[in-house]
């Protein structure tokens, strides 16, 4: 059999590639956002005040909730991180990699954590939450979501809410070489019809929305605070919460109302009353299911090093299949240095860049669920998270179908310029399943390491064959 080449990636590098990390930020002029007028540091906040609603956690859910409530009520938002404005790496598409690589345990906008499954991730620690650190892809929910939820939705209000968000932070991306080729490849592989630019979740191939504007500037949930009534809202950053006092006196009849977000070290984060008592947290309301039934779509992908230059791109094109998977793509030039250079040859004066193109898939659902609980009352400490990816066999079957569809896309004419000859080996369903299990990554949140390594395996395509291994270290 003719020799074939394919790639297997360690989890830390899969994050590096699939999230389409970049190396050097590009400066863009930024207009000061309107919400800065009611944002203050926790050290400048009065010792006592009263609000109708207290929202702990100014993230992807907390910001729009606060803006909406401020129309009629006094609202306080408490965010443990800082503001995204004024941070070039955070606010630009080109600074995506740097934001994640420079994550630390205390102050950085991104905070790394590893689930009990061993999957590395990051979560937002900044006003705007993880919408301020992610890849910026936007699409409306599947209509089936509303049907299966068991909630009597007012779809008129739902659509008005979509419009409200999209007007502020969603843009049409400009497709370049890799994204355009992927769009054509998805259609050749039978993921049709072509729906053009669409924010709706519809079967076929489409260009989705982006929270990066035409200049590459990021827009996050924090921008939605500009809708707020400035006389009714206060946003306090670098704030931690020890207690939320729920007033019962008639002097402040509405002060008992509070909305608690996922960053608060309060009882709402605990799955059991016993755990709250163990950590010394008073229980306002016992809700035994909080922290349970945690669902997160696993993401898997195949990365190639094409023989042609690539334009940098984050998630822009998506193929929504009938087999329960979504296909997406990203591309980047990643700096690499060979570990052999210091020993055998003189290191070059500048970094060598490796063009990497990635096709990835996410499964619908998922059927597998996990859990989340507090590890301590320290706001800087990560919670304990378990995702249980692929614990339901149906999820693994969908992943296999999606990964096979990626291979179909890579074989199309649209991909001809991006692949080498003899790219594909004879892979069985078991091998595709192993691929899904080994490279479980999350789409919504990503993590990376500055010393991530890429390993290139060359073999004949049989699982029993030993392969020759070449390793390159990331700068």
C-alpha positions as CSV (number, residue, x, y, z in Angstrom):
1,X,0.0,0.0,0.0
2,X,1.2,3.5,-0.8
3,X,2.4,5.5,2.1
4,X,-0.1,7.9,3.6
5,X,0.3,10.8,5.9
6,X,-2.1,12.0,8.6
7,X,-1.9,14.0,11.8
8,X,-2.7,13.2,15.4
9,X,-2.5,16.0,17.9
10,X,-1.9,16.2,21.6
11,X,-4.8,17.9,23.4
12,X,-2.9,21.0,24.3
13,X,-2.0,21.6,20.6
14,X,-5.4,20.7,19.4
15,X,-6.6,23.6,21.4
16,X,-3.9,25.8,19.9
17,X,-4.8,24.9,16.4
18,X,-8.6,24.5,16.6
19,X,-9.1,27.8,18.4
20,X,-7.0,29.4,15.6
21,X,-4.6,31.1,17.9
22,X,-2.5,34.0,16.7
23,X,0.8,35.4,17.7
24,X,1.0,39.2,17.2
25,X,-1.8,41.6,18.0
26,X,-2.7,44.4,15.6
27,X,-3.6,47.7,17.1
28,X,-7.0,49.2,16.3
29,X,-8.4,52.6,17.4
30,X,-11.2,52.0,19.9
31,X,-13.9,54.4,20.8
32,X,-14.6,54.5,24.5
33,X,-17.8,52.5,25.3
34,X,-20.7,54.3,26.9
35,X,-21.0,51.9,29.7
36,X,-17.7,53.1,31.3
37,X,-19.7,56.0,32.7
38,X,-21.3,53.8,35.3
39,X,-18.4,51.3,35.9
40,X,-16.2,51.7,39.0
41,X,-13.6,49.8,40.9
42,X,-14.7,47.9,44.1
43,X,-12.3,50.1,46.2
44,X,-14.4,53.2,45.2
45,X,-17.8,51.7,45.9
46,X,-19.8,52.9,49.0
47,X,-19.9,50.7,52.0
48,X,-23.7,50.5,52.0
49,X,-26.3,50.8,49.3
50,X,-29.6,49.3,48.3
51,X,-30.7,47.8,45.0
52,X,-33.7,46.0,43.6
53,X,-31.5,43.5,41.8
54,X,-27.9,42.3,42.5
55,X,-26.3,40.4,39.7
56,X,-23.2,38.6,40.7
57,X,-21.1,38.0,37.6
58,X,-21.0,40.4,34.7
59,X,-20.7,37.8,32.0
60,X,-22.5,36.7,28.9
61,X,-25.8,36.3,30.7
62,X,-25.3,38.9,33.5
63,X,-24.7,41.9,31.2
64,X,-27.8,41.8,29.0
65,X,-29.9,40.8,32.1
66,X,-28.6,43.9,33.9
67,X,-29.2,46.2,31.0
68,X,-32.8,44.9,30.7
69,X,-33.7,45.2,34.4
70,X,-32.2,48.7,34.6
71,X,-35.1,50.0,32.5
72,X,-37.4,49.9,35.6
73,X,-35.2,48.8,38.6
74,X,-32.0,49.8,40.4
75,X,-29.4,47.2,39.5
76,X,-26.0,46.4,40.8
77,X,-23.6,44.2,38.8
78,X,-20.6,42.7,40.6
79,X,-17.8,41.4,38.4
80,X,-14.6,39.7,39.8
81,X,-12.5,40.7,36.8
82,X,-11.7,44.1,35.1
83,X,-13.0,45.8,32.0
84,X,-12.1,44.6,28.5
85,X,-11.7,48.1,27.1
86,X,-8.1,49.3,26.7
87,X,-6.6,45.8,26.3
88,X,-5.4,45.4,22.7
89,X,-4.9,41.6,22.9
90,X,-8.3,41.1,24.4
91,X,-10.2,43.4,22.1
92,X,-8.7,42.4,18.7
93,X,-9.0,39.3,16.7
94,X,-5.3,39.2,16.2
95,X,-4.7,39.1,20.0
96,X,-6.7,35.9,20.5
97,X,-3.7,33.7,21.1
98,X,-1.9,36.1,23.4
99,X,-4.9,36.5,25.7
100,X,-5.1,32.8,26.3
101,X,-1.3,32.1,26.6
102,X,-0.8,35.0,29.1
103,X,-3.5,33.6,31.4
104,X,-2.5,33.5,35.1
105,X,-4.1,32.5,38.3
106,X,-5.1,35.9,39.6
107,X,-5.7,38.9,37.3
108,X,-5.7,37.8,33.6
109,X,-9.0,38.1,31.5
110,X,-8.8,34.4,30.8
111,X,-8.5,31.9,33.6
112,X,-7.3,28.4,32.8
113,X,-8.8,25.3,34.3
114,X,-8.8,21.5,33.7
115,X,-11.9,19.4,34.1
116,X,-12.0,16.2,36.1
117,X,-12.0,14.5,32.6
118,X,-8.6,16.0,32.0
119,X,-9.8,18.5,29.3
120,X,-8.0,21.9,29.5
121,X,-10.2,24.9,29.2
122,X,-10.4,28.6,30.0
123,X,-13.2,30.8,31.4
124,X,-13.7,34.5,31.2
125,X,-12.6,36.7,34.2
126,X,-13.5,40.0,32.7
127,X,-16.6,42.1,32.2
128,X,-18.4,40.4,29.3
129,X,-17.3,36.9,30.5
130,X,-16.3,34.3,28.1
131,X,-17.8,36.2,25.2
132,X,-14.7,38.5,25.6
133,X,-12.2,35.6,25.1
134,X,-13.9,33.2,22.7
135,X,-13.7,32.7,18.9
136,X,-16.6,35.1,18.3
137,X,-19.0,32.9,16.2
138,X,-22.7,33.8,16.5
139,X,-25.8,31.9,15.4
140,X,-29.4,31.7,16.7
141,X,-30.7,28.7,18.5
142,X,-32.1,25.7,16.7
143,X,-35.9,25.9,16.5
144,X,-36.0,22.4,17.9
145,X,-34.5,23.8,21.1
146,X,-37.7,25.7,21.9
147,X,-39.8,22.7,21.1
148,X,-37.9,20.4,23.4
149,X,-37.4,22.8,26.3
150,X,-40.9,22.4,27.7
151,X,-41.2,26.2,28.1
152,X,-44.0,28.2,26.6
153,X,-41.8,30.7,24.7
154,X,-43.2,33.9,23.3
155,X,-41.3,33.7,20.0
156,X,-42.1,37.3,19.1
157,X,-40.2,38.4,22.2
158,X,-37.4,35.9,21.5
159,X,-36.9,37.3,18.0
160,X,-36.9,40.9,19.3
161,X,-34.3,39.8,21.8
162,X,-32.1,38.4,19.0
163,X,-32.4,41.7,17.1
164,X,-31.5,43.6,20.3
165,X,-28.2,41.6,20.6
166,X,-27.4,41.5,16.9
167,X,-27.7,45.2,16.4
168,X,-25.0,45.8,19.0
169,X,-22.4,43.1,18.6
170,X,-22.9,40.9,15.5
171,X,-21.3,41.5,12.1
172,X,-21.0,39.7,8.7
173,X,-17.4,38.3,8.3
174,X,-15.3,38.7,5.2
175,X,-14.3,35.2,3.8
176,X,-10.7,34.7,2.7
177,X,-9.0,31.8,1.1
178,X,-9.5,29.0,3.6
179,X,-13.0,29.9,4.7
180,X,-14.1,30.3,1.1
181,X,-12.6,26.9,0.2
182,X,-14.3,25.2,3.1
183,X,-17.7,26.7,2.1
184,X,-17.3,25.2,-1.4
185,X,-16.0,21.9,0.1
186,X,-19.0,21.6,2.4
187,X,-21.3,22.0,-0.6
188,X,-19.4,19.5,-2.7
189,X,-19.6,17.0,0.2
190,X,-23.4,17.2,0.1
191,X,-24.0,19.6,3.0
192,X,-26.7,21.6,1.2
193,X,-28.5,23.9,0.4
194,X,-26.3,27.0,0.5
195,X,-28.0,29.5,2.8
196,X,-25.6,32.4,2.2
197,X,-25.1,34.7,5.2
198,X,-27.6,33.7,7.8
199,X,-27.9,34.1,11.6
200,X,-30.6,31.3,11.7
201,X,-29.8,27.7,12.5
202,X,-30.7,26.0,9.3
203,X,-29.6,22.8,7.7
204,X,-27.0,23.2,5.0
205,X,-24.0,25.4,4.5
206,X,-24.0,29.1,5.6
207,X,-21.8,32.0,6.7
208,X,-22.6,32.8,10.3
209,X,-22.3,36.0,12.3
210,X,-19.1,37.2,14.0
211,X,-18.6,39.3,17.1
212,X,-15.5,40.8,15.4
213,X,-16.3,43.8,13.2
214,X,-14.7,44.6,9.9
215,X,-11.6,46.1,11.6
216,X,-11.0,43.0,13.7
217,X,-12.3,44.6,16.9
218,X,-14.1,42.3,19.3
219,X,-17.6,43.1,20.6
220,X,-18.7,41.2,23.7
221,X,-21.7,41.0,26.0
222,X,-20.2,44.0,27.9
223,X,-21.2,46.1,24.9
224,X,-24.9,45.3,25.7
225,X,-24.5,47.4,28.9
226,X,-24.7,50.4,26.6
227,X,-28.5,49.7,26.4
228,X,-28.8,50.2,30.1
229,X,-30.4,53.2,31.9
230,X,-27.3,54.8,33.3
231,X,-29.2,56.4,36.2
232,X,-30.4,52.9,37.4
233,X,-27.3,50.8,37.1
234,X,-23.9,50.4,38.8
235,X,-21.2,48.0,37.6
236,X,-18.4,47.3,40.1
237,X,-15.3,45.5,38.8
238,X,-12.6,43.6,40.7
239,X,-15.3,42.7,43.2
240,X,-15.8,39.6,45.2
241,X,-19.0,38.7,47.2
242,X,-19.0,37.3,50.7
243,X,-22.7,37.7,51.5
244,X,-25.8,39.0,49.7
245,X,-28.3,40.4,52.3
246,X,-31.9,39.9,51.3
247,X,-33.9,42.6,53.1
248,X,-37.3,41.7,54.5
249,X,-38.3,45.1,56.0
250,X,-41.0,47.2,54.4
251,X,-38.6,50.1,54.0
252,X,-36.9,48.3,51.0
253,X,-39.6,45.9,49.7
254,X,-37.8,45.2,46.4
255,X,-34.4,44.7,47.9
256,X,-35.0,41.0,48.4
257,X,-34.8,40.4,44.7
258,X,-31.5,39.2,43.4
259,X,-30.1,37.5,40.4
260,X,-27.0,35.4,41.0
261,X,-24.5,34.6,38.2
262,X,-22.0,31.7,38.0
263,X,-19.0,33.6,39.4
264,X,-20.6,34.1,42.9
265,X,-19.4,32.1,45.8
266,X,-22.9,31.6,47.2
267,X,-25.3,28.7,47.7
268,X,-26.6,28.8,44.1
269,X,-23.4,27.2,42.9
270,X,-23.8,24.1,45.1
271,X,-25.5,21.0,44.1
272,X,-26.4,20.1,47.7
273,X,-27.2,21.9,50.9
274,X,-24.7,19.8,52.8
275,X,-21.8,21.2,50.7
276,X,-22.9,24.8,51.3
277,X,-22.9,24.1,55.1
278,X,-19.5,22.4,54.8
279,X,-18.0,25.5,53.2
280,X,-19.7,27.9,55.7
281,X,-22.0,29.5,53.2
282,X,-25.5,30.3,54.4
283,X,-28.3,28.9,52.2
284,X,-30.9,31.3,51.0
285,X,-32.8,28.7,49.1
286,X,-32.1,25.0,48.8
287,X,-32.0,23.9,45.2
288,X,-30.6,20.4,45.0
289,X,-30.3,20.3,41.2
290,X,-28.1,23.4,40.8
291,X,-24.8,22.3,39.3
292,X,-26.2,19.1,37.9
293,X,-27.1,18.3,34.2
294,X,-24.2,20.3,32.8
295,X,-24.2,19.9,29.0
296,X,-21.3,20.9,26.8
297,X,-20.7,20.1,23.2
298,X,-17.4,18.3,22.6
299,X,-15.4,19.5,19.7
300,X,-13.1,17.4,17.6
301,X,-11.1,18.3,14.5
302,X,-8.5,17.4,11.9
303,X,-5.7,19.8,11.2
304,X,-3.5,19.8,8.1
305,X,-0.4,21.7,7.2
306,X,-1.2,22.8,3.6
307,X,1.4,23.6,0.9
308,X,0.0,27.1,0.3
309,X,-0.1,30.3,2.4
310,X,-3.2,30.8,4.6
311,X,-5.1,33.9,5.7
312,X,-5.9,34.0,9.4
313,X,-9.5,33.2,10.1
314,X,-11.7,32.4,13.1
315,X,-15.0,30.5,12.9
316,X,-17.0,32.0,10.0
317,X,-18.5,29.2,7.8
318,X,-20.6,26.3,9.2
319,X,-22.1,23.2,7.7
320,X,-25.1,21.8,9.6
321,X,-25.6,18.2,8.7
322,X,-28.6,15.9,8.9
323,X,-26.6,13.4,11.0
324,X,-26.4,15.4,14.2
325,X,-23.1,17.3,13.7
326,X,-21.9,20.8,12.8
327,X,-18.8,21.4,10.7
328,X,-16.7,24.5,11.1
329,X,-13.2,25.7,10.1
330,X,-10.3,27.9,11.2
331,X,-6.8,28.8,9.9
332,X,-3.7,30.4,11.2
333,X,0.1,30.7,10.8
334,X,1.7,29.3,14.0
335,X,5.3,30.1,14.9
336,X,7.4,27.0,15.5
337,X,11.1,26.3,16.4
338,X,12.7,22.9,16.0
339,X,14.2,21.5,19.2
340,X,17.2,20.4,17.1
341,X,18.3,24.0,16.3
342,X,20.2,24.8,19.6
343,X,22.2,21.5,19.2
344,X,22.9,21.0,15.6
345,X,22.4,24.2,13.7
346,X,22.3,27.9,14.3
347,X,18.8,29.2,15.1
348,X,17.3,31.6,12.5
349,X,17.0,35.2,13.4
350,X,13.2,35.2,13.2
351,X,10.5,32.6,13.9
352,X,9.5,30.0,11.3
353,X,5.7,30.0,10.7
354,X,3.7,26.9,10.0
355,X,0.5,27.3,8.1
356,X,-2.2,25.2,9.8
357,X,-5.8,24.7,8.5
358,X,-8.4,23.0,10.7
359,X,-11.7,21.4,10.1
360,X,-13.7,20.7,13.2
361,X,-17.0,19.2,14.2
362,X,-19.4,19.6,17.1
363,X,-22.3,17.2,17.9
364,X,-25.9,18.2,18.4
365,X,-27.1,18.0,22.0
366,X,-25.1,16.4,23.6
367,X,-26.8,13.5,25.3
368,X,-24.0,13.2,27.9
369,X,-24.1,15.4,30.9
370,X,-21.8,16.4,33.7
371,X,-21.7,18.5,36.9
372,X,-20.2,21.5,38.5
373,X,-19.5,22.4,42.1
374,X,-17.4,24.8,44.2
375,X,-14.0,23.8,45.4
376,X,-13.8,26.7,47.9
377,X,-15.2,30.1,48.7
378,X,-12.2,31.8,47.1
379,X,-13.5,33.7,44.1
380,X,-10.1,33.1,42.4
381,X,-10.4,29.3,42.7
382,X,-11.8,27.3,39.8
383,X,-14.9,25.2,40.4
384,X,-14.7,21.5,40.0
385,X,-16.1,20.6,36.6
386,X,-16.8,17.2,35.0
387,X,-18.2,17.1,31.5
388,X,-18.4,13.3,30.9
389,X,-17.9,13.7,27.2
390,X,-19.1,10.7,25.1
391,X,-20.4,8.9,28.1
392,X,-23.5,8.3,26.1
393,X,-22.8,6.1,23.0
394,X,-25.1,8.2,20.9
395,X,-22.7,11.2,21.2
396,X,-19.7,9.0,20.1
397,X,-21.7,7.8,17.1
398,X,-22.4,11.3,16.0
399,X,-18.8,12.3,16.5
400,X,-17.7,9.4,14.2
401,X,-20.2,10.5,11.6
402,X,-19.0,14.1,11.8
403,X,-15.3,13.1,11.6
404,X,-16.1,11.0,8.5
405,X,-17.8,14.0,6.9
406,X,-14.7,16.1,7.6
407,X,-12.7,13.5,5.6
408,X,-15.3,13.8,2.8
409,X,-14.8,17.6,2.7
410,X,-11.0,17.3,2.6
411,X,-11.4,15.0,-0.5
412,X,-13.4,17.6,-2.5
413,X,-12.0,19.6,-5.4
414,X,-12.3,22.7,-3.3
415,X,-9.6,21.3,-1.0
416,X,-7.2,20.4,-3.8
417,X,-4.8,23.3,-3.3
418,X,-4.7,22.8,0.5
419,X,-3.7,19.1,0.7
420,X,-0.8,16.9,-0.2
421,X,-1.3,13.7,-2.2
422,X,-2.1,10.4,-0.4
423,X,-3.5,12.3,2.6
424,X,-6.0,9.6,3.7
425,X,-5.4,6.2,5.1
426,X,-7.9,3.3,5.5
427,X,-9.5,4.2,8.8
428,X,-12.1,2.0,10.4
429,X,-15.0,3.2,12.5
430,X,-13.1,2.1,15.6
431,X,-10.2,4.4,14.6
432,X,-12.5,7.4,14.1
433,X,-14.1,6.7,17.5
434,X,-10.7,6.6,19.1
435,X,-9.9,10.0,17.4
436,X,-13.1,11.4,18.9
437,X,-12.2,10.2,22.4
438,X,-8.6,11.3,22.3
439,X,-9.2,14.8,21.1
440,X,-12.2,15.9,23.1
441,X,-12.2,19.7,23.3
442,X,-14.8,22.2,24.0
443,X,-16.0,24.8,21.6
444,X,-17.3,27.5,23.9
445,X,-14.1,27.8,26.0
446,X,-10.6,27.0,24.9
447,X,-7.2,26.6,26.6
448,X,-3.6,26.5,25.5
449,X,-0.1,26.3,26.6
450,X,2.9,28.4,25.5
451,X,5.0,25.2,25.1
452,X,2.4,23.3,23.1
453,X,3.8,20.7,20.9
454,X,2.7,19.4,17.5
455,X,3.5,15.8,16.6
456,X,3.3,14.6,13.1
457,X,2.9,10.9,12.5
458,X,3.7,9.3,9.2
459,X,2.3,5.8,8.7
460,X,0.7,3.5,6.2
461,X,-2.8,4.1,7.6
462,X,-3.0,0.9,9.6
463,X,-3.4,1.3,13.4
464,X,-0.8,-1.5,14.0
465,X,2.0,0.2,12.1
466,X,4.7,2.1,14.0
467,X,5.1,5.6,12.7
468,X,8.0,7.9,12.3
469,X,7.6,10.9,14.6
470,X,8.7,14.5,14.0
471,X,8.2,17.0,16.9
472,X,8.2,20.8,16.7
473,X,8.0,23.1,19.7
474,X,5.8,26.1,19.7
475,X,7.5,29.5,20.5
